[in-house]
Each structure stands twice: as C-alpha cells, then as structure tokens.
Amino acid sequence: MNLFKFKKKREYSAKHILTQLDMCAEDFSFPMLDNGYVYPICSKLKAFRDEKRWVLIIEVIGYNYRAAGHFGISNCLHIFGNCIKSEPGTDNENFLYLTDNSLDFPTFNAEYGDYLNPKAKTMLLRNNQISINHNREFYLDKGIQLEEDGKIFIWEFLRGLEPDYNDDFFATEKEIRERIPMDLPKIIELTEWNHPDCADSELPSKNETFKQLAKVLETGQTEHYKPKKKSNSHWKNWPDGGTL
C-alpha cells in the first residue's frame, strides 16, 4: 500500500504569471497610466482563478486626443491569463466606446472635438441620456484644474463626470464574460492599487501589487494581498498622461 499522497501539481505559478505580465510590459501592451497620448480618467483591476486557469483584467478609461471627440473616449481592457481568447495584453476588440451625441447639439466643439460645446445640454453615456455640467465651479470643487478660460476640455469633463457615473464607465459582466470563461470565479477586485511606473522601466514583477496578486492567483488566498505602498492609480498621480 502506498502511504504517500501526491498533490496534483497546479498548472501555473506566480512566476508564470509575472513572466507574462513582464513580457507584455516590455512589448508595451501592459497598461501605462501615463501614456503620453491618453489622459487617464479612472481604472479597475479584477482577477479570476481556479486550479487550472487564471485571468487578470485591468480596465483603463481614458481620452485619446489623437482620435478626438467621442471616438477618443474608451475603456481599454488589458487582459492577461492562460485561458483567454486573444493574445495577452489588448487589441482592437478590447476597446469599449462609451459615449455619443444626443439629439440636441453635438457634445464637443466641431473644429477640433476636444472641448465641450457650450450649447450642448445632454449626451449619451452607455446609450442613456445624461446632463452636461458647464459650471466651472463644479469641476474646481472636485480638484480638477481647468486649463483654459472659457473651455472645458474632454478629459476635464470626464474626470468631473466619473464619480457620479462610475459604474457606467466600466465593463459589464456580459462584456467581461465575452472575453473570459463564463465559469471562472472572480477572486479579487480593486479600484485603488500601486501601479508600476512603466515609463520609468518598472516591471510588474518588481512591483508590490503584482507580486502579491500573482501569489493570490497561485494560491487562491486573498490574504496574500496586503499592500504597504500607497495607491497611485488615481489620475492625479499621472500628470504626464495625454501630454505628448
């Protein structure tokens, strides 16, 4: 009789996870919160796992000024794992476009499409009509410094809008499950964390957050996530975003 009990080997490890994240960072497909072309608005991180599969999703909502107007406003899903339908990182199918004009006036100015149209009273967010706030004090009270007199730029507008419409900025469960296995359980969700400074060559494997998250995914034990570093995922911590 064999008295030894052999534990089935897990099909991935924290090292495996961090290696994939580092490769994506080196390939510029890991989220860079100070992307010079994108003004950051808000972000969210979700992790999913079982004994054989793991997925990490980082949603980055931002305004890409090269696209301008509503086409520049998107939620870019960065998806990593060993059971995903695309290559790790992101691709064109992982951009969710969130806003559009309503029927009254175009939301943004016609010439450049980068600031609010003073005549616009409403716009569509996730196909629901919402009011547009033109009161400059509304933005200043939220700590948003307005760059020019007489204008409210798109990124300023979105940063003011986001706290009241936070859920509408992020992916729905349906949108998430279209990209990952339906039966894969979620283990952790974060709206604040310490993100690596990829522009300064900091890799995920050297970052406290992702080292701990990799261990959570490996073991299934959320107590491995016990950060000591201050969260920096808020847009105010990445002032170079969108400024190229």
Backbone as CSV, one residue per row, in Angstrom:
resi,resn,N_x,N_y,N_z,CA_x,CA_y,CA_z,C_x,C_y,C_z
1,MET,0.844,-1.205,0.000,0.000,0.000,0.000,0.876,1.250,0.000
2,ASN,0.581,2.173,-0.886,1.347,3.410,-0.965,0.827,4.390,0.079
3,LEU,1.689,4.741,1.055,1.271,5.613,2.140,1.412,7.082,1.794
4,PHE,2.036,7.389,0.635,2.248,8.772,0.248,1.070,9.283,-0.584
5,LYS,0.647,10.464,-0.257,-0.419,11.116,-1.019,0.214,12.206,-1.868
6,PHE,0.018,12.110,-3.141,0.613,13.072,-4.050,-0.413,14.155,-4.401
7,LYS,-0.034,15.382,-4.172,-0.894,16.508,-4.518,-0.745,16.828,-5.998
8,LYS,-1.871,17.015,-6.671,-1.834,17.337,-8.091,-1.153,18.686,-8.299
9,LYS,-0.229,18.726,-9.218,0.522,19.945,-9.476,-0.362,20.987,-10.153
10,ARG,-0.349,22.211,-9.608,-1.096,23.297,-10.223,-0.476,23.611,-11.581
11,GLU,-1.302,24.040,-12.516,-0.839,24.215,-13.883,-0.232,25.587,-14.144
12,TYR,-0.106,26.409,-13.105,0.553,27.703,-13.266,1.098,28.128,-11.908
13,SER,1.953,29.131,-11.944,2.582,29.614,-10.715,2.652,31.138,-10.742
14,ALA,2.985,31.732,-9.598,3.176,33.182,-9.543,4.269,33.607,-10.517
15,LYS,5.315,32.802,-10.622,6.404,33.123,-11.549,5.907,33.144,-12.990
16,HIS,5.079,32.179,-13.343,4.485,32.111,-14.685,3.688,33.385,-14.969
17,ILE,2.874,33.818,-13.994,2.030,34.997,-14.159,2.878,36.249,-14.356
18,LEU,3.866,36.432,-13.483,4.698,37.631,-13.562,5.530,37.659,-14.839
19,THR,5.942,36.496,-15.313,6.683,36.440,-16.573,5.830,36.954,-17.723
20,GLN,4.552,36.524,-17.760,3.661,37.010,-18.821,3.446,38.515,-18.713
21,LEU,3.226,39.024,-17.500,2.997,40.455,-17.323,4.227,41.267,-17.731
22,ASP,5.413,40.769,-17.368,6.647,41.464,-17.745,6.828,41.488,-19.259
23,MET,6.534,40.367,-19.904,6.671,40.319,-21.363,5.749,41.342,-22.021
24,CYS,4.523,41.473,-21.484,3.585,42.450,-22.046,4.062,43.875,-21.781
25,ALA,4.626,44.106,-20.590,5.157,45.441,-20.292,6.284,45.801,-21.248
26,GLU,7.149,44.844,-21.520,8.258,45.097,-22.441,7.775,45.290,-23.877
27,ASP,6.594,44.728,-24.170,6.002,44.839,-25.508,4.998,46.004,-25.590
28,PHE,4.915,46.806,-24.522,4.029,47.973,-24.445,2.550,47.609,-24.519
29,SER,2.187,46.395,-24.054,0.781,46.003,-24.026,0.283,45.805,-22.594
30,PHE,1.072,46.242,-21.621,0.642,46.323,-20.226,0.273,47.780,-19.976
31,PRO,-0.797,48.054,-19.201,-1.250,49.446,-19.087,-0.208,50.390,-18.518
32,MET,-0.040,51.488,-19.214,0.852,52.572,-18.805,-0.044,53.764,-18.468
33,LEU,-0.197,54.067,-17.191,-1.167,55.069,-16.772,-0.752,56.487,-17.134
34,ASP,0.505,56.660,-17.526,0.917,57.977,-18.040,1.254,57.899,-19.525
35,ASN,0.457,57.124,-20.245,0.563,57.083,-21.702,0.457,58.515,-22.246
36,GLY,1.448,58.925,-23.000,1.506,60.305,-23.465,0.373,60.712,-24.378
37,TYR,-0.340,59.731,-24.955,-1.427,60.046,-25.876,-2.810,59.960,-25.216
38,VAL,-2.864,59.486,-23.971,-4.154,59.213,-23.323,-4.230,59.906,-21.962
39,TYR,-5.236,60.743,-21.797,-5.499,61.344,-20.494,-6.231,60.314,-19.623
40,PRO,-5.666,59.907,-18.488,-6.342,58.894,-17.662,-7.546,59.476,-16.935
41,ILE,-8.602,58.669,-16.821,-9.827,59.076,-16.136,-10.052,58.219,-14.887
42,CYS,-10.070,56.905,-15.037,-10.232,56.001,-13.904,-9.826,54.596,-14.348
43,SER,-9.698,53.690,-13.397,-9.246,52.337,-13.730,-9.763,51.339,-12.701
44,LYS,-9.748,50.077,-13.085,-10.207,48.994,-12.210,-9.431,47.729,-12.546
45,LEU,-9.206,46.890,-11.551,-8.479,45.637,-11.731,-9.325,44.486,-11.178
46,LYS,-9.399,43.401,-11.931,-10.111,42.200,-11.486,-9.248,40.977,-11.750
47,ALA,-9.292,40.019,-10.821,-8.557,38.764,-11.001,-9.514,37.588,-10.817
48,PHE,-9.311,36.563,-11.651,-10.149,35.365,-11.665,-9.236,34.144,-11.629
49,ARG,-9.712,33.043,-11.001,-8.858,31.853,-10.945,-9.642,30.596,-10.578
50,ASP,-9.058,29.469,-10.948,-9.320,28.180,-10.323,-7.993,27.431,-10.347
51,GLU,-7.990,26.152,-10.120,-6.724,25.428,-10.006,-5.968,25.318,-11.334
52,LYS,-6.680,25.455,-12.445,-6.034,25.300,-13.745,-5.926,26.602,-14.531
53,ARG,-6.752,27.581,-14.204,-6.852,28.761,-15.053,-6.713,30.044,-14.232
54,TRP,-6.179,31.076,-14.881,-6.112,32.391,-14.241,-6.308,33.485,-15.282
55,VAL,-6.890,34.586,-14.845,-7.100,35.756,-15.686,-6.932,37.000,-14.822
56,LEU,-6.289,37.999,-15.379,-6.174,39.313,-14.759,-6.637,40.340,-15.786
57,ILE,-7.566,41.213,-15.400,-8.082,42.248,-16.293,-7.869,43.611,-15.656
58,ILE,-7.252,44.505,-16.407,-7.095,45.891,-15.960,-7.831,46.780,-16.950
59,GLU,-8.854,47.472,-16.463,-9.621,48.397,-17.297,-9.046,49.800,-17.122
60,VAL,-8.754,50.448,-18.213,-8.236,51.819,-18.167,-9.134,52.706,-19.023
61,ILE,-9.879,53.569,-18.360,-10.738,54.514,-19.065,-9.937,55.787,-19.292
62,GLY,-9.933,56.264,-20.526,-9.140,57.446,-20.829,-9.637,58.153,-22.073
63,TYR,-9.014,59.281,-22.333,-9.324,60.049,-23.536,-8.071,60.148,-24.394
64,ASN,-8.127,59.572,-25.594,-7.029,59.617,-26.551,-7.256,60.793,-27.492
65,TYR,-6.445,61.828,-27.318,-6.680,63.057,-28.074,-6.424,62.898,-29.571
66,ARG,-5.703,61.857,-29.965,-5.464,61.662,-31.405,-6.736,61.252,-32.131
67,ALA,-7.640,60.599,-31.415,-8.904,60.176,-32.031,-9.933,61.308,-32.001
68,ALA,-9.929,62.092,-30.941,-10.798,63.256,-30.773,-12.267,62.879,-30.593
69,GLY,-12.966,63.746,-29.860,-14.399,63.577,-29.649,-14.746,62.251,-29.001
70,HIS,-15.939,61.767,-29.322,-16.410,60.516,-28.728,-15.522,59.326,-29.107
71,PHE,-14.889,59.390,-30.271,-14.027,58.281,-30.696,-12.777,58.175,-29.823
72,GLY,-12.449,59.247,-29.107,-11.283,59.209,-28.234,-11.577,58.722,-26.839
73,ILE,-12.870,58.577,-26.493,-13.271,58.160,-25.148,-13.499,56.656,-25.148
74,SER,-12.733,55.933,-24.354,-12.893,54.471,-24.358,-12.452,53.854,-23.046
75,ASN,-12.913,52.644,-22.845,-12.417,51.758,-21.794,-11.580,50.703,-22.502
76,CYS,-10.275,50.732,-22.261,-9.380,49.747,-22.868,-9.154,48.614,-21.876
77,LEU,-9.594,47.419,-22.236,-9.419,46.249,-21.387,-8.091,45.575,-21.716
78,HIS,-7.210,45.512,-20.720,-5.952,44.769,-20.837,-6.173,43.419,-20.161
79,ILE,-6.064,42.343,-20.930,-6.448,41.022,-20.433,-5.254,40.079,-20.503
80,PHE,-4.980,39.439,-19.374,-3.851,38.509,-19.256,-4.378,37.191,-18.695
81,GLY,-3.698,36.099,-19.003,-4.119,34.815,-18.440,-3.677,33.641,-19.288
82,ASN,-4.105,32.448,-18.868,-3.754,31.230,-19.595,-4.979,30.576,-20.228
83,CYS,-6.093,31.310,-20.284,-7.319,30.725,-20.854,-8.130,31.798,-21.573
84,ILE,-7.444,32.783,-22.125,-8.153,33.901,-22.751,-8.239,33.693,-24.261
85,LYS,-9.140,34.457,-24.896,-9.437,34.236,-26.303,-8.515,35.009,-27.241
86,SER,-7.696,35.884,-26.686,-6.805,36.687,-27.514,-5.398,36.611,-26.942
87,GLU,-4.466,37.247,-27.623,-3.116,37.321,-27.081,-3.127,38.182,-25.818
88,PRO,-2.278,37.862,-24.832,-2.234,38.686,-23.620,-1.933,40.150,-23.950
89,GLY,-2.592,41.035,-23.234,-2.439,42.469,-23.473,-3.766,43.044,-23.920
90,THR,-3.781,43.728,-25.036,-5.030,44.264,-25.548,-4.999,44.261,-27.075
91,ASP,-6.163,44.418,-27.668,-6.278,44.540,-29.120,-7.515,45.373,-29.423
92,ASN,-7.806,45.556,-30.689,-8.911,46.439,-31.079,-10.261,45.967,-30.547
93,GLU,-10.402,44.652,-30.334,-11.672,44.122,-29.853,-11.897,44.410,-28.377
94,ASN,-10.868,44.866,-27.697,-10.980,45.099,-26.259,-11.135,46.572,-25.899
95,PHE,-11.502,47.392,-26.892,-11.835,48.784,-26.624,-13.357,48.924,-26.565
96,LEU,-13.858,49.463,-25.467,-15.285,49.710,-25.317,-15.524,51.216,-25.449
97,TYR,-16.361,51.607,-26.400,-16.654,53.025,-26.608,-17.941,53.372,-25.865
98,LEU,-17.913,54.459,-25.094,-18.889,54.662,-24.034,-19.899,55.772,-24.299
99,THR,-19.554,56.744,-25.125,-20.373,57.956,-25.229,-20.749,58.266,-26.661
100,ASP,-21.740,59.148,-26.809,-22.153,59.605,-28.142,-22.961,60.888,-27.977
101,ASN,-23.221,61.555,-29.089,-24.073,62.740,-29.071,-25.517,62.351,-28.779
102,SER,-26.228,63.230,-28.102,-27.679,63.083,-28.017,-28.284,63.900,-29.156
103,LEU,-29.582,64.145,-29.114,-30.254,64.747,-30.264,-30.245,66.267,-30.254
104,ASP,-29.785,66.896,-29.146,-29.893,68.356,-29.128,-28.766,69.032,-29.908
105,PHE,-27.529,68.939,-29.407,-26.374,69.522,-30.084,-25.198,68.556,-29.970
106,PRO,-24.229,68.624,-30.875,-23.013,67.825,-30.702,-22.384,68.130,-29.339
107,THR,-21.875,67.112,-28.677,-21.330,67.276,-27.331,-20.102,68.166,-27.317
108,PHE,-19.259,68.030,-28.354,-17.971,68.722,-28.363,-17.889,69.688,-29.544
109,ASN,-16.952,70.617,-29.448,-16.816,71.625,-30.493,-16.502,70.989,-31.842
110,ALA,-16.988,71.585,-32.900,-16.894,70.976,-34.227,-15.482,71.007,-34.797
111,GLU,-14.694,72.034,-34.511,-13.413,72.212,-35.188,-12.386,71.158,-34.773
112,TYR,-12.161,71.015,-33.478,-11.143,70.077,-33.006,-11.727,68.914,-32.197
113,GLY,-12.931,69.069,-31.706,-13.563,67.988,-30.960,-12.910,67.690,-29.641
114,ASP,-12.309,68.696,-28.993,-11.585,68.392,-27.758,-12.105,69.148,-26.536
115,TYR,-13.159,69.955,-26.696,-13.744,70.597,-25.524,-15.264,70.666,-25.680
116,LEU,-15.946,70.903,-24.558,-17.405,70.893,-24.556,-17.980,71.988,-25.445
117,ASN,-19.011,71.645,-26.185,-19.798,72.599,-26.952,-20.699,73.350,-25.960
118,PRO,-20.554,74.658,-25.833,-21.358,75.412,-24.857,-22.865,75.245,-25.029
119,LYS,-23.297,74.868,-26.242,-24.735,74.714,-26.499,-25.272,73.349,-26.077
120,ALA,-24.389,72.376,-25.878,-24.823,71.006,-25.584,-25.337,70.909,-24.150
121,LYS,-26.528,70.407,-23.988,-27.123,70.236,-22.656,-27.110,68.781,-22.190
122,THR,-27.085,67.850,-23.149,-27.104,66.424,-22.808,-26.172,65.655,-23.745
123,MET,-25.850,64.434,-23.371,-25.142,63.493,-24.242,-25.556,62.085,-23.844
124,LEU,-25.076,61.106,-24.603,-25.377,59.717,-24.294,-24.172,59.059,-23.627
125,LEU,-24.422,58.394,-22.508,-23.436,57.555,-21.834,-24.029,56.173,-21.717
126,ARG,-23.400,55.206,-22.393,-23.968,53.847,-22.447,-25.408,53.892,-22.954
127,ASN,-25.631,54.741,-23.957,-26.936,54.884,-24.612,-28.019,55.489,-23.727
128,ASN,-27.651,55.992,-22.552,-28.599,56.696,-21.694,-28.283,58.187,-21.725
129,GLN,-29.326,58.994,-21.839,-29.122,60.442,-21.911,-28.815,60.997,-20.521
130,ILE,-27.747,61.785,-20.424,-27.365,62.411,-19.167,-27.127,63.902,-19.396
131,SER,-27.202,64.683,-18.317,-26.988,66.123,-18.408,-25.503,66.462,-18.447
132,ILE,-25.170,67.553,-19.118,-23.799,68.065,-19.185,-23.687,69.271,-18.263
133,ASN,-22.690,69.262,-17.427,-22.488,70.363,-16.480,-21.432,71.329,-17.032
134,HIS,-21.835,72.562,-17.266,-20.917,73.587,-17.781,-20.399,74.520,-16.681
135,ASN,-20.830,74.292,-15.449,-20.434,75.148,-14.337,-18.976,74.872,-13.960
136,ARG,-18.114,75.841,-14.145,-16.686,75.635,-13.890,-16.418,75.319,-12.415
137,GLU,-17.228,75.883,-11.514,-17.041,75.617,-10.092,-17.269,74.135,-9.777
138,PHE,-18.137,73.491,-10.524,-18.388,72.055,-10.340,-17.096,71.257,-10.479
139,TYR,-16.287,71.612,-11.455,-15.034,70.902,-11.699,-13.955,71.311,-10.699
140,LEU,-13.885,72.588,-10.419,-12.876,73.067,-9.468,-13.107,72.473,-8.084
141,ASP,-14.364,72.307,-7.694,-14.688,71.714,-6.391,-14.257,70.255,-6.305
142,LYS,-14.084,69.603,-7.442,-13.625,68.215,-7.478,-12.103,68.114,-7.618
143,GLY,-11.427,69.254,-7.517,-9.965,69.249,-7.613,-9.451,69.168,-9.034
144,ILE,-10.297,69.500,-10.002,-9.916,69.453,-11.408,-9.520,70.855,-11.848
145,GLN,-8.262,71.050,-12.155,-7.780,72.349,-12.605,-8.081,72.514,-14.095
146,LEU,-8.846,73.519,-14.434,-9.230,73.757,-15.828,-8.131,74.549,-16.525
147,GLU,-7.701,74.048,-17.678,-6.508,74.581,-18.330,-6.718,75.943,-18.991
148,GLU,-7.925,76.185,-19.514,-8.150,77.438,-20.252,-9.461,78.091,-19.823
149,ASP,-9.453,79.387,-19.791,-10.690,80.130,-19.548,-11.636,79.931,-20.730
150,GLY,-12.897,79.748,-20.425,-13.898,79.652,-21.486,-13.999,78.282,-22.136
151,LYS,-13.202,77.311,-21.686,-13.258,75.967,-22.261,-13.236,74.927,-21.138
152,ILE,-13.944,73.839,-21.368,-13.821,72.655,-20.511,-13.420,71.509,-21.432
153,PHE,-12.176,71.086,-21.331,-11.672,70.039,-22.211,-12.307,68.687,-21.874
154,ILE,-12.263,67.785,-22.840,-12.941,66.498,-22.691,-12.449,65.753,-21.457
155,TRP,-11.142,65.717,-21.239,-10.630,64.964,-20.091,-11.047,65.607,-18.770
156,GLU,-11.159,66.918,-18.752,-11.640,67.599,-17.552,-13.110,67.259,-17.309
157,PHE,-13.882,67.292,-18.376,-15.299,66.941,-18.306,-15.494,65.513,-17.798
158,LEU,-14.739,64.571,-18.343,-14.890,63.169,-17.952,-14.479,62.937,-16.496
159,ARG,-13.427,63.603,-16.056,-12.992,63.466,-14.658,-14.041,64.014,-13.708
160,GLY,-14.758,65.051,-14.132,-15.842,65.568,-13.310,-17.062,64.663,-13.324
161,LEU,-17.296,64.015,-14.456,-18.469,63.158,-14.636,-18.327,61.814,-13.924
162,GLU,-17.116,61.279,-13.927,-16.895,59.894,-13.487,-17.390,59.556,-12.082
163,PRO,-17.180,60.393,-11.059,-17.637,59.991,-9.723,-19.133,59.700,-9.640
164,ASP,-19.941,60.422,-10.412,-21.387,60.224,-10.365,-21.876,59.105,-11.282
165,TYR,-21.038,58.705,-12.238,-21.447,57.680,-13.204,-20.396,56.569,-13.291
166,ASN,-19.773,56.287,-12.160,-18.640,55.363,-12.139,-18.959,54.017,-12.776
167,ASP,-20.080,53.423,-12.425,-20.410,52.083,-12.932,-20.541,52.055,-14.444
168,ASP,-20.980,53.165,-15.034,-21.187,53.202,-16.487,-19.874,53.266,-17.261
169,PHE,-18.810,53.640,-16.593,-17.513,53.719,-17.270,-16.870,52.339,-17.417
170,PHE,-17.213,51.418,-16.535,-16.533,50.120,-16.520,-17.316,49.051,-17.279
171,ALA,-16.618,47.977,-17.607,-17.213,46.888,-18.373,-18.313,46.194,-17.582
172,THR,-19.361,45.796,-18.276,-20.411,44.997,-17.653,-19.944,43.558,-17.503
173,GLU,-20.669,42.802,-16.705,-20.345,41.381,-16.548,-20.425,40.668,-17.893
174,LYS,-21.401,41.024,-18.709,-21.533,40.416,-20.035,-20.297,40.711,-20.882
175,GLU,-19.833,41.950,-20.861,-18.655,42.320,-21.651,-17.397,41.602,-21.166
176,ILE,-17.303,41.407,-19.859,-16.167,40.657,-19.320,-16.239,39.194,-19.752
177,ARG,-17.418,38.592,-19.604,-17.551,37.148,-19.877,-17.511,36.819,-21.358
178,GLU,-17.662,37.804,-22.207,-17.458,37.582,-23.638,-15.982,37.344,-23.953
179,ARG,-15.133,37.671,-23.002,-13.686,37.615,-23.235,-12.961,36.587,-22.381
180,ILE,-13.630,36.075,-21.346,-13.014,35.073,-20.473,-14.030,33.967,-20.195
181,PRO,-13.602,32.808,-19.686,-14.551,31.706,-19.433,-15.679,32.097,-18.483
182,MET,-16.886,31.682,-18.832,-18.065,32.019,-18.048,-18.002,31.480,-16.624
183,ASP,-17.352,30.329,-16.451,-17.386,29.660,-15.147,-16.168,29.951,-14.272
184,LEU,-15.320,30.875,-14.691,-14.111,31.158,-13.926,-14.440,32.132,-12.793
185,PRO,-14.229,31.735,-11.527,-14.629,32.588,-10.402,-13.715,33.802,-10.226
186,LYS,-14.329,34.920,-9.862,-13.551,36.111,-9.515,-13.048,35.975,-8.088
187,ILE,-11.788,36.344,-7.858,-11.227,36.234,-6.514,-10.955,37.593,-5.884
188,ILE,-10.697,38.627,-6.694,-10.390,39.937,-6.115,-10.713,41.032,-7.118
189,GLU,-11.101,42.202,-6.604,-11.383,43.368,-7.434,-10.846,44.603,-6.717
190,LEU,-10.141,45.458,-7.451,-9.532,46.650,-6.865,-9.862,47.877,-7.711
191,THR,-10.145,48.984,-7.051,-10.265,50.264,-7.740,-9.113,51.188,-7.352
192,GLU,-8.317,50.784,-6.372,-7.126,51.524,-5.980,-5.996,50.531,-5.761
193,TRP,-4.822,50.831,-6.297,-3.655,49.984,-6.094,-2.406,50.763,-6.494
194,ASN,-1.256,50.228,-6.158,0.004,50.844,-6.560,0.411,50.251,-7.906
195,HIS,0.417,51.078,-8.937,0.689,50.620,-10.297,2.148,50.905,-10.663
196,PRO,2.796,49.986,-11.391,4.195,50.226,-11.778,4.334,51.400,-12.737
197,ASP,5.438,52.100,-12.594,5.752,53.214,-13.488,6.464,52.644,-14.712
198,CYS,5.669,52.183,-15.664,6.223,51.508,-16.837,7.082,52.447,-17.679
199,ALA,6.726,53.735,-17.701,7.523,54.691,-18.477,8.925,54.830,-17.905
200,ASP,9.068,54.494,-16.622,10.375,54.541,-15.974,10.979,53.144,-15.861
201,SER,10.490,52.217,-16.708,11.021,50.844,-16.832,10.769,49.970,-15.611
202,GLU,9.778,50.317,-14.762,9.430,49.429,-13.649,8.558,48.290,-14.178
203,LEU,8.997,47.068,-13.983,8.255,45.898,-14.446,7.249,45.443,-13.386
204,PRO,6.156,44.792,-13.806,5.193,44.259,-12.834,5.833,43.336,-11.795
205,SER,6.834,42.548,-12.209,7.466,41.605,-11.274,8.261,42.310,-10.187
206,LYS,8.522,43.595,-10.354,9.245,44.375,-9.346,8.297,45.245,-8.510
207,ASN,7.015,45.140,-8.796,6.010,45.980,-8.159,5.275,45.187,-7.071
208,GLU,5.109,45.789,-5.904,4.492,45.095,-4.772,3.107,44.548,-5.111
209,THR,2.276,45.379,-5.743,0.912,44.968,-6.057,0.879,43.675,-6.855
210,PHE,1.629,43.630,-7.948,1.510,42.493,-8.858,2.239,41.262,-8.338
211,LYS,3.254,41.452,-7.528,3.869,40.299,-6.865,2.867,39.659,-5.912
212,GLN,2.141,40.468,-5.180,1.158,39.929,-4.245,-0.043,39.334,-4.975
213,LEU,-0.509,40.000,-6.035,-1.637,39.463,-6.798,-1.289,38.131,-7.457
214,ALA,-0.055,38.012,-7.941,0.373,36.740,-8.530,0.296,35.622,-7.499
215,LYS,0.635,35.940,-6.265,0.555,34.938,-5.195,-0.896,34.607,-4.857
216,VAL,-1.768,35.608,-4.885,-3.198,35.362,-4.679,-3.728,34.419,-5.750
217,LEU,-3.363,34.675,-6.999,-3.814,33.819,-8.091,-3.255,32.413,-7.965
218,GLU,-2.003,32.290,-7.582,-1.384,30.979,-7.444,-2.046,30.148,-6.351
219,THR,-2.325,30.758,-5.224,-2.791,30.009,-4.040,-4.291,30.025,-3.837
220,GLY,-4.972,31.052,-4.398,-6.388,31.200,-4.103,-6.650,31.832,-2.749
221,GLN,-5.633,32.429,-2.150,-5.751,33.017,-0.815,-5.563,34.534,-0.898
222,THR,-6.653,35.264,-0.653,-6.610,36.719,-0.809,-5.770,37.402,0.263
223,GLU,-5.466,36.702,1.352,-4.652,37.323,2.406,-3.226,37.615,1.952
224,HIS,-2.824,37.080,0.812,-1.504,37.416,0.281,-1.453,38.850,-0.249
225,TYR,-2.643,39.438,-0.474,-2.665,40.836,-0.898,-2.766,41.713,0.344
226,LYS,-1.666,42.262,0.764,-1.601,43.129,1.945,-0.620,44.267,1.654
227,PRO,-1.040,45.203,0.808,-0.124,46.251,0.332,0.313,47.208,1.438
228,LYS,1.552,47.625,1.333,2.094,48.654,2.219,2.317,49.969,1.471
229,LYS,2.508,49.847,0.169,2.720,51.057,-0.631,1.399,51.772,-0.881
230,LYS,1.472,53.088,-0.939,0.291,53.909,-1.167,-0.242,53.717,-2.586
231,SER,-1.557,53.696,-2.703,-2.170,53.605,-4.032,-1.776,54.810,-4.877
232,ASN,-1.551,54.553,-6.183,-1.235,55.652,-7.109,-2.051,55.560,-8.383
233,SER,-3.134,54.782,-8.368,-3.872,54.545,-9.613,-4.798,55.700,-9.999
234,HIS,-5.004,56.676,-9.110,-5.839,57.830,-9.436,-5.159,58.687,-10.500
235,TRP,-5.944,59.296,-11.355,-5.395,60.066,-12.485,-4.481,61.207,-12.036
236,LYS,-4.692,61.742,-10.838,-3.862,62.848,-10.382,-2.383,62.460,-10.215
237,ASN,-2.140,61.151,-10.068,-0.760,60.688,-9.881,-0.009,60.511,-11.196
238,TRP,-0.676,60.739,-12.333,-0.061,60.518,-13.631,-0.230,61.766,-14.502
239,PRO,0.366,62.886,-14.093,0.131,64.151,-14.795,0.671,64.196,-16.225
240,ASP,1.559,63.262,-16.586,2.100,63.256,-17.944,1.186,62.549,-18.939
241,GLY,0.157,61.871,-18.441,-0.771,61.186,-19.343,-1.448,62.164,-20.287
242,GLY,-1.366,61.912,-21.583,-2.029,62.747,-22.582,-1.292,64.013,-22.957
243,THR,-0.058,64.176,-22.485,0.597,65.474,-22.686,1.678,65.463,-23.760
244,LEU,1.795,64.403,-24.540,2.781,64.392,-25.623,2.410,65.405,-26.712
